[in-house]
Amino acid sequence: MTSLPSTSPDAASQNLGTQSLERSIGLLKLVAANSHSGLRLVDLVRLSGVERPTAHRMVQSLMKHGLLSRPTGSTRYVLGEYCRELGAQFADRLDLRAICDPVLRAVSEETGNSSFLIIRMGLDSMCVARVIGSYPIQVVAVRVGNRQPLGVGAGGLALLATLPRAEQEECLHANAHRLTGYGSLNVSTLRAIISATQNRGYAVIGHYSVPGVIGVGVTLRNSAGKVLGAITTASIDSRMTKEKQGEAVQVVGRHVLSIQERLDLL
């Protein structure tokens, strides 16, 4: 009689360890996809299918390593400080921040507005660099490390508008429940804004990410057409008129030309 192959204790332990790692990463991704509002343990259990005791143990381990945190007095888990550090290191690896720093400074100096370097992180956009302008009222709510669903802010909108239609729809569907945390923004409205962005050639969006603020976003590409990120500038709505929006886009475009050769190396 032919005997069935047996699984060694070492192999079984390795498989269990791999499965635990994959589940923990899955929980981390769920929190990242809902970083604006965070998720409760019951939400993680429902969305992941992981049993509550196991999910609790994994969340505690993620918190121990700084990948998740739970604000004092809250029952919701959000991304930990180490995730912010990883995002900054990712930008450093690309050297994108160093390349774009003079552009951000020049844009802020010329317009008086805050300027930002935005990259895509899965379903989110993330701010990896910021320069504050000279105008007395500045946009300081968006900090380095800030994440939000693609399309909510000007940089994320500029990036979202460059994606193939099918990928856009995947992002919109995945983020639909998160958009409720940004005023009246919904999938239908965001689709219309994406279309306008594509027709215009740059992104303009206001009031959803930060109430009373309008931002414009311009994508960064190398000469091969690869999208590397986006540069945005933002100010209060009374200051960011349509005329000022157009001027800001021209300023950004002019200064981006000065780093084009360096972008082509990425």
Backbone as CSV, one residue per row, in Angstrom:
resi,resn,N_x,N_y,N_z,CA_x,CA_y,CA_z,C_x,C_y,C_z
1,MET,0.843,-1.191,0.000,0.000,0.000,0.000,0.882,1.245,0.000
2,THR,0.523,2.220,-0.840,1.299,3.449,-0.945,0.953,4.388,0.207
3,SER,1.946,4.820,0.908,1.692,5.719,2.038,1.678,7.160,1.558
4,LEU,0.854,7.965,2.194,0.759,9.389,1.864,1.961,10.124,2.424
5,PRO,2.462,11.145,1.680,3.592,11.913,2.203,3.200,12.668,3.463
6,SER,4.078,12.665,4.422,3.785,13.348,5.677,4.469,14.711,5.688
7,THR,3.865,15.611,6.446,4.433,16.945,6.591,5.267,16.988,7.853
8,SER,6.533,17.372,7.720,7.426,17.415,8.873,6.990,18.524,9.809
9,PRO,7.318,18.397,11.098,6.973,19.444,12.054,7.558,20.793,11.656
10,ASP,8.782,20.800,11.112,9.408,22.059,10.710,8.637,22.728,9.583
11,ALA,8.188,21.906,8.596,7.440,22.452,7.464,6.099,23.003,7.922
12,ALA,5.437,22.257,8.832,4.145,22.704,9.343,4.287,24.020,10.097
13,SER,5.361,24.124,10.887,5.609,25.353,11.643,5.887,26.525,10.712
14,GLN,6.635,26.243,9.634,6.950,27.294,8.667,5.686,27.779,7.970
15,ASN,4.806,26.838,7.596,3.542,27.207,6.941,2.671,28.048,7.863
16,LEU,2.637,27.661,9.136,1.834,28.409,10.105,2.386,29.825,10.280
17,GLY,3.716,29.913,10.313,4.328,31.227,10.461,4.059,32.125,9.264
18,THR,4.100,31.538,8.060,3.815,32.297,6.846,2.372,32.784,6.839
19,GLN,1.469,31.889,7.261,0.050,32.252,7.302,-0.199,33.383,8.297
20,SER,0.449,33.326,9.440,0.288,34.381,10.448,0.810,35.712,9.925
21,LEU,1.955,35.656,9.233,2.527,36.873,8.670,1.597,37.482,7.635
22,GLU,1.048,36.646,6.766,0.145,37.137,5.722,-1.108,37.760,6.339
23,ARG,-1.622,37.148,7.394,-2.809,37.690,8.058,-2.499,39.031,8.726
24,SER,-1.341,39.122,9.353,-0.953,40.372,10.009,-0.801,41.488,8.980
25,ILE,-0.178,41.167,7.853,-0.025,42.161,6.783,-1.392,42.565,6.249
26,GLY,-2.296,41.593,6.160,-3.658,41.891,5.710,-4.360,42.873,6.636
27,LEU,-4.192,42.690,7.942,-4.789,43.621,8.908,-4.178,45.012,8.778
28,LEU,-2.863,45.058,8.583,-2.177,46.341,8.415,-2.683,47.068,7.174
29,LYS,-2.890,46.335,6.091,-3.391,46.931,4.851,-4.813,47.467,5.025
30,LEU,-5.624,46.764,5.791,-6.992,47.225,6.035,-6.986,48.555,6.790
31,VAL,-6.127,48.660,7.789,-6.033,49.917,8.536,-5.510,51.025,7.628
32,ALA,-4.518,50.698,6.796,-3.970,51.697,5.874,-5.028,52.200,4.900
33,ALA,-5.897,51.300,4.451,-6.957,51.677,3.512,-8.046,52.509,4.177
34,ASN,-8.052,52.513,5.511,-9.040,53.297,6.257,-8.338,54.231,7.234
35,SER,-7.203,54.780,6.781,-6.350,55.549,7.685,-6.990,56.842,8.167
36,HIS,-7.971,57.375,7.412,-8.586,58.642,7.818,-9.391,58.489,9.104
37,SER,-10.161,57.387,9.191,-11.027,57.200,10.352,-10.535,56.121,11.301
38,GLY,-9.662,55.225,10.810,-9.212,54.114,11.628,-10.243,53.000,11.667
39,LEU,-9.865,51.870,12.236,-10.762,50.715,12.333,-10.749,50.152,13.749
40,ARG,-11.931,49.732,14.207,-12.041,49.037,15.480,-11.668,47.573,15.284
41,LEU,-11.418,46.879,16.375,-11.095,45.462,16.282,-12.240,44.699,15.632
42,VAL,-13.484,45.055,15.971,-14.631,44.370,15.388,-14.682,44.581,13.880
43,ASP,-14.246,45.754,13.420,-14.199,46.024,11.980,-13.149,45.150,11.307
44,LEU,-11.999,45.028,11.939,-10.925,44.203,11.379,-11.339,42.745,11.288
45,VAL,-12.027,42.276,12.313,-12.508,40.890,12.304,-13.506,40.674,11.170
46,ARG,-14.414,41.627,11.022,-15.446,41.505,9.971,-14.845,41.575,8.570
47,LEU,-13.920,42.492,8.362,-13.357,42.688,7.027,-12.338,41.622,6.639
48,SER,-11.647,41.077,7.624,-10.576,40.122,7.333,-11.003,38.666,7.421
49,GLY,-12.019,38.409,8.250,-12.410,37.019,8.464,-11.543,36.315,9.482
50,VAL,-10.589,37.019,10.061,-9.730,36.447,11.102,-10.495,36.414,12.423
51,GLU,-10.372,35.320,13.164,-11.082,35.200,14.439,-10.609,36.275,15.418
52,ARG,-11.518,36.713,16.254,-11.236,37.849,17.142,-9.993,37.651,18.015
53,PRO,-9.829,36.507,18.707,-8.630,36.368,19.546,-7.334,36.460,18.728
54,THR,-7.363,35.860,17.525,-6.178,35.900,16.665,-5.911,37.319,16.180
55,ALA,-6.977,37.997,15.761,-6.838,39.374,15.287,-6.303,40.279,16.396
56,HIS,-6.806,40.083,17.608,-6.358,40.898,18.742,-4.871,40.681,19.001
57,ARG,-4.448,39.427,18.944,-3.032,39.109,19.183,-2.143,39.744,18.106
58,MET,-2.606,39.680,16.860,-1.818,40.243,15.755,-1.756,41.764,15.836
59,VAL,-2.869,42.388,16.206,-2.901,43.842,16.344,-1.955,44.292,17.455
60,GLN,-1.928,43.559,18.550,-1.034,43.902,19.649,0.431,43.817,19.212
61,SER,0.740,42.816,18.387,2.102,42.664,17.883,2.461,43.809,16.939
62,LEU,1.519,44.194,16.087,1.748,45.313,15.160,1.950,46.618,15.934
63,MET,1.201,46.788,17.017,1.376,47.980,17.857,2.744,47.975,18.540
64,LYS,3.161,46.818,18.993,4.451,46.685,19.668,5.589,47.150,18.768
65,HIS,5.449,46.893,17.462,6.505,47.241,16.507,6.273,48.600,15.840
66,GLY,5.287,49.343,16.322,5.071,50.692,15.822,4.357,50.787,14.492
67,LEU,3.808,49.667,14.013,3.112,49.673,12.730,1.659,50.110,12.873
68,LEU,1.091,49.897,14.042,-0.253,50.371,14.354,-0.207,51.125,15.683
69,SER,-1.184,51.980,15.880,-1.322,52.647,17.173,-2.806,52.860,17.444
70,ARG,-3.126,53.103,18.697,-4.504,53.397,19.085,-4.475,54.656,19.946
71,PRO,-4.991,55.766,19.409,-4.975,57.022,20.164,-5.633,56.867,21.528
72,THR,-5.131,57.590,22.491,-5.668,57.534,23.852,-7.166,57.842,23.860
73,GLY,-7.934,56.964,24.494,-9.367,57.157,24.601,-10.152,56.676,23.410
74,SER,-9.469,56.157,22.396,-10.142,55.690,21.180,-10.130,54.166,21.112
75,THR,-11.113,53.614,20.420,-11.154,52.167,20.187,-10.705,51.830,18.767
76,ARG,-10.270,52.835,18.034,-9.891,52.648,16.629,-8.370,52.602,16.468
77,TYR,-7.950,51.704,15.601,-6.536,51.559,15.297,-6.190,52.357,14.043
78,VAL,-5.054,53.020,14.076,-4.556,53.792,12.937,-3.111,53.372,12.696
79,LEU,-2.548,53.843,11.583,-1.160,53.519,11.289,-0.229,54.112,12.337
80,GLY,0.796,53.362,12.684,1.745,53.802,13.690,2.841,54.684,13.122
81,GLU,3.642,55.217,14.014,4.692,56.154,13.628,5.724,55.498,12.709
82,TYR,5.947,54.211,12.884,6.949,53.544,12.045,6.512,53.513,10.582
83,CYS,5.212,53.487,10.337,4.717,53.535,8.958,5.070,54.881,8.321
84,ARG,4.969,55.945,9.091,5.353,57.269,8.606,6.850,57.276,8.241
85,GLU,7.656,56.650,9.102,9.092,56.589,8.836,9.390,55.778,7.577
86,LEU,8.662,54.677,7.398,8.860,53.853,6.210,8.519,54.628,4.943
87,GLY,7.430,55.391,5.008,7.031,56.180,3.848,8.086,57.209,3.493
88,ALA,8.651,57.849,4.515,9.697,58.846,4.274,10.944,58.188,3.691
89,GLN,11.273,56.988,4.193,12.433,56.289,3.674,12.210,55.827,2.239
90,PHE,10.978,55.477,1.913,10.658,55.091,0.541,10.914,56.262,-0.400
91,ALA,10.494,57.447,0.012,10.728,58.639,-0.809,12.222,58.926,-0.913
92,ASP,12.956,58.715,0.188,14.399,58.935,0.157,15.080,57.981,-0.818
93,ARG,14.584,56.733,-0.859,15.194,55.750,-1.752,15.084,56.206,-3.196
94,LEU,13.976,56.806,-3.528,13.800,57.316,-4.878,14.554,58.627,-5.086
95,ASP,14.957,59.258,-3.978,15.633,60.551,-4.009,14.705,61.638,-4.541
96,LEU,13.415,61.354,-4.544,12.463,62.299,-5.114,12.362,63.566,-4.277
97,ARG,12.423,63.400,-2.968,12.318,64.583,-2.102,13.481,65.542,-2.321
98,ALA,14.690,64.984,-2.409,15.865,65.835,-2.606,15.800,66.563,-3.946
99,ILE,15.325,65.851,-4.957,15.234,66.446,-6.295,14.194,67.564,-6.323
100,CYS,13.064,67.332,-5.644,11.942,68.274,-5.720,12.011,69.399,-4.707
101,ASP,12.899,69.294,-3.737,12.967,70.329,-2.694,13.141,71.742,-3.259
102,PRO,14.055,71.967,-4.212,14.174,73.337,-4.736,12.920,73.816,-5.465
103,VAL,12.181,72.887,-6.068,10.931,73.255,-6.751,9.891,73.696,-5.732
104,LEU,9.748,72.923,-4.650,8.783,73.282,-3.611,9.105,74.646,-3.018
105,ARG,10.371,74.889,-2.766,10.778,76.162,-2.176,10.525,77.317,-3.146
106,ALA,10.821,77.090,-4.406,10.618,78.144,-5.403,9.136,78.443,-5.597
107,VAL,8.318,77.401,-5.624,6.873,77.583,-5.797,6.289,78.346,-4.612
108,SER,6.681,77.967,-3.397,6.167,78.650,-2.208,6.640,80.097,-2.144
109,GLU,7.884,80.324,-2.541,8.416,81.686,-2.519,7.713,82.567,-3.546
110,GLU,7.430,82.000,-4.727,6.836,82.797,-5.799,5.344,83.024,-5.603
111,THR,4.644,82.032,-5.070,3.194,82.150,-4.908,2.789,82.615,-3.511
112,GLY,3.659,82.397,-2.537,3.317,82.707,-1.156,2.520,81.598,-0.490
113,ASN,2.212,80.540,-1.243,1.386,79.446,-0.731,2.236,78.274,-0.244
114,SER,1.612,77.397,0.525,2.262,76.139,0.889,2.350,75.257,-0.342
115,SER,3.415,74.474,-0.434,3.563,73.530,-1.539,3.898,72.154,-0.979
116,PHE,3.522,71.124,-1.731,3.621,69.756,-1.223,4.096,68.803,-2.316
117,LEU,4.843,67.786,-1.910,5.214,66.685,-2.794,4.385,65.480,-2.377
118,ILE,3.633,64.941,-3.319,2.693,63.856,-3.045,3.079,62.630,-3.864
119,ILE,3.037,61.446,-3.234,3.261,60.198,-3.956,2.077,59.269,-3.727
120,ARG,1.972,58.260,-4.545,0.905,57.273,-4.384,1.390,56.138,-3.497
121,MET,0.531,55.717,-2.573,0.782,54.554,-1.728,-0.456,53.669,-1.788
122,GLY,-0.531,52.803,-2.784,-1.685,51.936,-2.938,-2.937,52.714,-3.267
123,LEU,-3.933,52.645,-2.380,-5.193,53.352,-2.568,-5.132,54.786,-2.062
124,ASP,-3.990,55.160,-1.510,-3.848,56.473,-0.875,-2.848,57.364,-1.605
125,SER,-2.942,58.647,-1.312,-1.867,59.586,-1.622,-1.209,59.933,-0.304
126,MET,0.099,60.219,-0.346,0.806,60.555,0.881,1.720,61.745,0.644
127,CYS,1.704,62.670,1.582,2.586,63.835,1.540,3.952,63.435,2.079
128,VAL,5.007,63.632,1.272,6.352,63.260,1.707,7.263,64.478,1.884
129,ALA,6.781,65.651,1.485,7.556,66.878,1.708,6.616,68.070,1.672
130,ARG,6.944,69.098,2.453,6.097,70.292,2.530,6.953,71.518,2.770
131,VAL,6.598,72.610,2.102,7.251,73.898,2.345,6.153,74.932,2.591
132,ILE,6.248,75.649,3.688,5.259,76.659,4.053,5.587,77.980,3.355
133,GLY,4.559,78.630,2.811,4.751,79.891,2.111,4.786,81.091,3.047
134,SER,4.803,82.275,2.447,4.941,83.510,3.225,3.615,84.200,3.527
135,TYR,2.529,83.789,2.850,1.236,84.424,3.083,0.809,84.175,4.533
136,PRO,0.217,85.175,5.196,-0.106,85.035,6.627,-0.989,83.828,6.967
137,ILE,-1.894,83.437,6.057,-2.764,82.287,6.319,-2.261,81.118,5.474
138,GLN,-1.804,80.059,6.129,-1.205,78.925,5.426,-1.956,77.624,5.704
139,VAL,-1.783,76.659,4.788,-2.372,75.330,4.942,-1.372,74.465,5.708
140,VAL,-1.612,74.299,7.000,-0.696,73.517,7.831,-1.327,72.202,8.291
141,ALA,-2.580,71.961,7.905,-3.257,70.733,8.317,-2.655,69.513,7.639
142,VAL,-2.102,69.702,6.439,-1.497,68.583,5.709,-0.024,68.516,6.083
143,ARG,0.329,67.502,6.850,1.690,67.343,7.325,2.413,66.262,6.522
144,VAL,3.721,66.227,6.635,4.488,65.146,6.025,4.060,63.832,6.676
145,GLY,3.751,62.860,5.855,3.245,61.581,6.339,1.738,61.467,6.279
146,ASN,1.052,62.584,6.004,-0.407,62.561,5.925,-0.862,61.711,4.745
147,ARG,-1.808,60.813,4.990,-2.369,59.949,3.952,-3.867,60.176,3.851
148,GLN,-4.375,60.061,2.632,-5.812,60.151,2.403,-6.138,59.426,1.107
149,PRO,-7.407,59.082,0.893,-7.769,58.355,-0.321,-7.378,59.113,-1.586
150,LEU,-6.916,58.395,-2.589,-6.577,59.028,-3.865,-7.764,59.828,-4.388
151,GLY,-7.504,61.079,-4.747,-8.550,61.913,-5.329,-9.126,62.941,-4.389
152,VAL,-8.891,62.789,-3.088,-9.450,63.733,-2.120,-8.709,65.065,-2.172
153,GLY,-7.386,64.999,-2.272,-6.550,66.197,-2.383,-6.079,66.393,-3.809
154,ALA,-5.483,67.554,-4.070,-5.077,67.892,-5.442,-4.008,66.950,-5.982
155,GLY,-3.031,66.583,-5.140,-1.983,65.683,-5.599,-2.514,64.301,-5.917
156,GLY,-3.329,63.765,-5.003,-3.920,62.447,-5.233,-4.844,62.443,-6.431
157,LEU,-5.562,63.556,-6.639,-6.450,63.674,-7.798,-5.645,63.673,-9.092
158,ALA,-4.537,64.417,-9.112,-3.684,64.446,-10.296,-3.164,63.054,-10.618
159,LEU,-2.782,62.298,-9.581,-2.273,60.942,-9.784,-3.380,59.991,-10.231
160,LEU,-4.544,60.099,-9.601,-5.672,59.237,-9.939,-6.105,59.433,-11.387
161,ALA,-6.051,60.670,-11.858,-6.487,60.978,-13.222,-5.571,60.384,-14.282
162,THR,-4.346,59.989,-13.893,-3.414,59.407,-14.868,-3.596,57.901,-15.030
163,LEU,-4.346,57.279,-14.130,-4.482,55.826,-14.152,-5.419,55.373,-15.268
164,PRO,-5.220,54.152,-15.786,-6.175,53.590,-16.740,-7.571,53.537,-16.116
165,ARG,-8.587,53.601,-16.944,-9.960,53.670,-16.446,-10.291,52.527,-15.491
166,ALA,-9.863,51.312,-15.841,-10.183,50.155,-14.998,-9.554,50.291,-13.616
167,GLU,-8.325,50.796,-13.577,-7.643,50.962,-12.289,-8.270,52.096,-11.486
168,GLN,-8.707,53.140,-12.173,-9.427,54.218,-11.492,-10.658,53.667,-10.789
169,GLU,-11.418,52.855,-11.522,-12.651,52.310,-10.964,-12.378,51.402,-9.774
170,GLU,-11.288,50.653,-9.829,-10.917,49.804,-8.700,-10.651,50.664,-7.457
171,CYS,-9.922,51.761,-7.660,-9.632,52.660,-6.536,-10.906,53.302,-5.990
172,LEU,-11.766,53.757,-6.902,-13.010,54.399,-6.480,-13.883,53.423,-5.698
173,HIS,-13.980,52.202,-6.189,-14.813,51.195,-5.515,-14.245,50.862,-4.132
174,ALA,-12.913,50.689,-4.068,-12.285,50.316,-2.795,-12.373,51.435,-1.762
175,ASN,-12.348,52.679,-2.223,-12.344,53.826,-1.306,-13.722,54.434,-1.076
176,ALA,-14.749,53.884,-1.716,-16.083,54.495,-1.670,-16.548,54.770,-0.244
177,HIS,-16.372,53.801,0.660,-16.857,53.980,2.033,-16.037,55.000,2.804
178,ARG,-14.820,55.268,2.355,-13.946,56.216,3.045,-14.268,57.665,2.659
179,LEU,-14.855,57.856,1.479,-15.123,59.209,0.997,-16.159,59.928,1.848
180,THR,-16.966,59.161,2.581,-17.996,59.779,3.424,-17.386,60.650,4.521
181,GLY,-16.111,60.449,4.781,-15.436,61.257,5.797,-14.927,62.588,5.269
182,TYR,-15.245,62.886,4.003,-14.755,64.120,3.378,-15.918,64.932,2.815
183,GLY,-16.728,65.436,3.712,-17.846,66.289,3.319,-18.829,65.583,2.407
184,SER,-19.201,66.245,1.320,-20.201,65.690,0.397,-19.573,64.876,-0.725
185,LEU,-18.279,64.624,-0.653,-17.595,63.891,-1.725,-18.095,62.451,-1.794
186,ASN,-18.395,62.002,-3.004,-18.787,60.617,-3.237,-18.192,60.146,-4.563
187,VAL,-18.409,58.888,-4.889,-17.803,58.306,-6.088,-18.261,59.027,-7.352
188,SER,-19.546,59.327,-7.447,-20.076,60.001,-8.634,-19.437,61.376,-8.832
189,THR,-19.356,62.127,-7.743,-18.735,63.454,-7.815,-17.263,63.349,-8.188
190,LEU,-16.571,62.372,-7.604,-15.147,62.220,-7.877,-14.902,61.817,-9.330
191,ARG,-15.780,61.005,-9.887,-15.655,60.655,-11.310,-15.709,61.908,-12.174
192,ALA,-16.649,62.798,-11.871,-16.787,64.040,-12.640,-15.549,64.920,-12.480
193,ILE,-14.987,64.962,-11.272,-13.794,65.770,-11.025,-12.590,65.183,-11.765
194,ILE,-12.512,63.861,-11.823,-11.426,63.206,-12.569,-11.512,63.575,-14.045
195,SER,-12.718,63.538,-14.597,-12.914,63.883,-16.011,-12.481,65.321,-16.279
196,ALA,-12.868,66.227,-15.386,-12.486,67.635,-15.545,-10.968,67.801,-15.454
197,THR,-10.343,67.034,-14.574,-8.886,67.083,-14.425,-8.192,66.646,-15.703
198,GLN,-8.685,65.572,-16.295,-8.091,65.068,-17.528,-8.262,66.068,-18.674
199,ASN,-9.400,66.705,-18.747,-9.646,67.701,-19.799,-8.792,68.953,-19.604
200,ARG,-8.594,69.331,-18.340,-7.875,70.554,-18.017,-6.358,70.364,-18.112
201,GLY,-5.911,69.155,-17.757,-4.480,68.867,-17.769,-3.815,69.018,-16.413
202,TYR,-4.551,69.433,-15.412,-4.047,69.524,-14.047,-5.239,69.444,-13.095
203,ALA,-4.946,69.189,-11.825,-6.011,68.970,-10.846,-6.340,70.241,-10.078
204,VAL,-7.629,70.442,-9.847,-8.115,71.509,-8.962,-9.209,70.913,-8.098
205,ILE,-9.047,71.027,-6.800,-10.079,70.497,-5.906,-10.020,71.282,-4.602
206,GLY,-11.175,71.466,-3.985,-11.199,72.241,-2.755,-12.252,71.798,-1.772
207,HIS,-12.010,72.116,-0.509,-12.971,71.975,0.586,-13.134,70.552,1.123
208,TYR,-12.759,69.523,0.362,-12.971,68.152,0.832,-11.890,67.717,1.812
209,SER,-10.635,67.886,1.428,-9.530,67.493,2.306,-9.406,68.439,3.491
210,VAL,-9.361,69.748,3.190,-9.307,70.776,4.235,-10.365,71.820,3.909
211,PRO,-11.408,71.959,4.717,-12.474,72.929,4.441,-11.939,74.349,4.250
212,GLY,-12.458,75.022,3.205,-12.058,76.398,2.953,-10.766,76.546,2.188
213,VAL,-10.203,75.435,1.733,-8.913,75.461,1.042,-9.054,74.844,-0.348
214,ILE,-8.430,75.477,-1.346,-8.393,74.954,-2.713,-6.943,74.679,-3.077
215,GLY,-6.723,73.523,-3.692,-5.384,73.159,-4.110,-5.344,72.843,-5.598
216,VAL,-4.185,73.042,-6.208,-3.962,72.628,-7.593,-2.817,71.631,-7.585
217,GLY,-2.908,70.634,-8.469,-1.902,69.588,-8.508,-1.419,69.307,-9.917
218,VAL,-0.114,69.126,-10.044,0.509,68.838,-11.333,1.339,67.566,-11.187
219,THR,1.161,66.615,-12.098,1.898,65.368,-12.013,3.363,65.554,-12.400
220,LEU,4.202,64.748,-11.789,5.626,64.695,-12.127,5.858,63.453,-12.972
221,ARG,6.471,63.621,-14.128,6.779,62.496,-15.010,8.229,62.606,-15.480
222,ASN,8.817,61.434,-15.777,10.094,61.493,-16.475,9.812,61.539,-17.973
223,SER,10.865,61.625,-18.774,10.673,61.786,-20.222,10.025,60.572,-20.866
224,ALA,10.088,59.414,-20.184,9.451,58.202,-20.693,7.961,58.174,-20.393
225,GLY,7.494,59.172,-19.640,6.072,59.244,-19.312,5.693,58.592,-18.002
226,LYS,6.666,58.026,-17.288,6.370,57.380,-16.005,5.983,58.421,-14.967
227,VAL,4.862,58.198,-14.300,4.397,59.117,-13.257,5.168,58.838,-11.971
228,LEU,5.804,59.859,-11.430,6.636,59.718,-10.240,5.979,60.266,-8.985
229,GLY,5.048,61.189,-9.166,4.389,61.824,-8.039,3.657,63.057,-8.524
230,ALA,3.388,63.969,-7.609,2.705,65.208,-7.981,3.160,66.326,-7.055
231,ILE,3.195,67.522,-7.590,3.475,68.713,-6.782,2.202,69.541,-6.714
232,THR,1.849,69.938,-5.521,0.630,70.720,-5.332,0.948,71.998,-4.573
233,THR,0.084,72.969,-4.743,0.137,74.187,-3.948,-1.287,74.542,-3.567
234,ALA,-1.469,75.044,-2.371,-2.826,75.267,-1.866,-2.899,76.533,-1.032
235,SER,-4.104,77.112,-1.022,-4.348,78.301,-0.214,-5.841,78.412,0.078
236,ILE,-6.221,79.410,0.864,-7.628,79.614,1.186,-8.396,79.946,-0.098
237,ASP,-9.673,79.591,-0.139,-10.440,79.702,-1.384,-10.548,81.132,-1.902
238,SER,-10.619,82.123,-1.006,-10.736,83.511,-1.454,-9.464,83.980,-2.163
239,ARG,-8.373,83.339,-1.897,-7.093,83.697,-2.505,-6.827,82.879,-3.778
240,MET,-7.306,81.626,-3.799,-7.051,80.730,-4.926,-8.163,80.851,-5.971
241,THR,-8.241,82.014,-6.616,-9.218,82.239,-7.682,-8.823,81.437,-8.923
242,LYS,-9.705,81.389,-9.931,-9.375,80.661,-11.160,-8.120,81.230,-11.814
243,GLU,-7.995,82.546,-11.759,-6.803,83.176,-12.329,-5.552,82.733,-11.577
244,LYS,-5.637,82.724,-10.252,-4.501,82.318,-9.434,-4.189,80.832,-9.608
245,GLN,-5.230,80.034,-9.837,-5.003,78.611,-10.081,-4.145,78.409,-11.328
246,GLY,-4.520,79.109,-12.400,-3.757,78.999,-13.639,-2.327,79.484,-13.477
247,GLU,-2.161,80.581,-12.746,-0.817,81.109,-12.504,0.025,80.122,-11.705
248,ALA,-0.599,79.496,-10.714,0.127,78.540,-9.873,0.600,77.348,-10.694
249,VAL,-0.250,76.864,-11.600,0.125,75.732,-12.453,1.316,76.106,-13.337
250,GLN,1.307,77.322,-13.871,2.425,77.776,-14.701,3.713,77.861,-13.891
251,VAL,3.612,78.336,-12.661,4.787,78.430,-11.795,5.358,77.040,-11.530
252,VAL,4.478,76.107,-11.166,4.930,74.738,-10.892,5.580,74.144,-12.143
253,GLY,4.907,74.271,-13.285,5.428,73.701,-14.523,6.792,74.261,-14.895
254,ARG,6.960,75.558,-14.708,8.231,76.204,-15.060,9.375,75.682,-14.188
255,HIS,9.108,75.526,-12.906,10.171,75.067,-12.015,10.428,73.566,-12.151
256,VAL,9.411,72.799,-12.507,9.617,71.364,-12.739,10.547,71.150,-13.926
257,LEU,10.471,72.010,-14.928,11.363,71.897,-16.090,12.828,71.954,-15.667
258,SER,13.107,72.683,-14.600,14.496,72.840,-14.156,15.070,71.556,-13.559
259,ILE,14.212,70.593,-13.196,14.694,69.333,-12.619,14.404,68.146,-13.526
260,GLN,13.951,68.399,-14.749,13.526,67.314,-15.631,14.642,66.294,-15.883
261,GLU,15.856,66.770,-16.081,16.961,65.840,-16.335,17.183,64.906,-15.152
262,ARG,17.011,65.417,-13.949,17.184,64.579,-12.748,16.023,63.608,-12.590
263,LEU,14.821,64.036,-12.964,13.666,63.135,-12.914,13.854,61.979,-13.891
264,ASP,14.516,62.242,-15.009,14.719,61.204,-16.022,15.632,60.084,-15.539
265,LEU,16.364,60.337,-14.449,17.247,59.308,-13.904,16.499,58.334,-13.003
266,LEU,15.264,58.664,-12.648,14.485,57.810,-11.738,13.720,56.748,-12.504
